[in-house]
């Protein structure tokens, strides 16, 4: 059940990353709404997976190991990422929802909505959580000593932050052919 929880949580984070990257290709409000609806459908599954992961992990730590085992201690401290990530994501997601309510249905994205969608914190939090989860899986499978556990999680944190910076620097992709169409429209007007 612990592994099922980990897989479910990975799927939730992976889907959120997919949505964030897809938002960089959206051209109209309805596309954003569709992706947000996908997130709404998957959020309960990801939350349940996180609870299952934590509950079964604590059960294993108490029955088969000890909470003072070095890799378990580092893993438990690293799990603070779950409420921290939720705290960082929730207000930004809420801002997107509020901005969507002000947008014309089916219309083009406003600059305000684009700013919310391209918020670098969203990408950085998601990539960092994914990298930390990989670090936790490494801890669970190799069970290193305290120093090794700390090194693994620091490397995972740095890799997640670096990936977040790279994703955040990705520019909004124009729809293929849109640049040519806009240029033609400008020539026809001028």
C-alpha positions, 0 to 999 in steps of 0.5 A, spaced: 500 500 500 505 504 501 508 503 494 501 504 491 501 511 495 507 513 492 505 511 485 499 515 486 502 521 489 507 521 483 501 521 478 498 527 481 504 531 481 506 528 474 499 530 472 500 537 475 506 538 471 503 536 465 497 541 466 503 547 467 506 545 461 500 545 457 498 552 459 504 554 456 501 552 449 494 554 450 491 560 446 484 561 449 480 561 455 477 554 454 483 550 453 485 553 460 478 551 463 479 544 460 486 543 463 484 546 470 478 541 470 482 535 469 486 538 475 479 538 479 478 531 477 485 528 479 486 532 486 482 528 490 486 522 487 493 525 489 490 527 496 488 520 497 495 517 495 499 522 499 495 520 505 496 513 504 503 514 502 504 517 509 499 513 513 502 506 511 509 509 511 508 511 518 506 504 520 512 501 516 516 505 520 513 504 527 512 496 526 518 494 522 523 500 523 524 505 528 522 513 527 529 514 529 532 510 523 537 515 519 533 515 513 526 514 515 528 521 520 530 524 513 524 522 509 519 524 515 522 531 515 522 531 507 515 530 507 514 537 510 514 538 502 506 536 502 503 541 506 508 546 504 507 545 496 499 545 498 500 552 501 504 555 495 500 552 490 493 553 493 493 561 492 496 561 485 491 556 483 485 560 486 488 566 483 487 563 476 480 561 477 478 568 479 482 570 473 478 565 469 471 568 472 473 575 469 475 572 462 470 572 456 468 564 454 472 562 448 476 568 448 484 569 447 488 569 454 489 576 457 495 578 459 493 578 466 491 570 465 498 569 462 501 572 468 498 567 473 499 561 468 506 562 467 507 563 475 514 561 476 513 558 483 508 553 480 513 550 476 518 550 481 514 547 487 512 542 482 518 540 479 521 540 486 516 536 489 517 531 484 525 531 485 524 530 492 519 524 491 524 521 487 529 522 493 525 519 497 524 513 493 531 512 493 532 513 500 526 507 501 530 502 496 537 504 498 536 505 506 543 510 506 546 512 513 544 519 515 550 523 511 548 519 505 540 521 506 542 528 507 546 528 501 541 525 497 535 529 499 539 536 498 541 533 491 534 532 490 532 539 492 537 542 488 535 538 482 528 540 483 529 547 484 534 547 477 528 544 473 523 549 476 528 555 474 528 551 467 521 550 466 519 557 468 524 560 463 520 557 457 516 562 453 509 561 451 509 557 445 505 561 439 500 556 435 503 554 429 502 559 423 499 564 428 505 569 427 504 568 419 497 570 420 498 576 424 503 578 419 498 577 414 492 581 418 497 587 419 499 587 412 491 587 410 490 593 415 496 597 413 
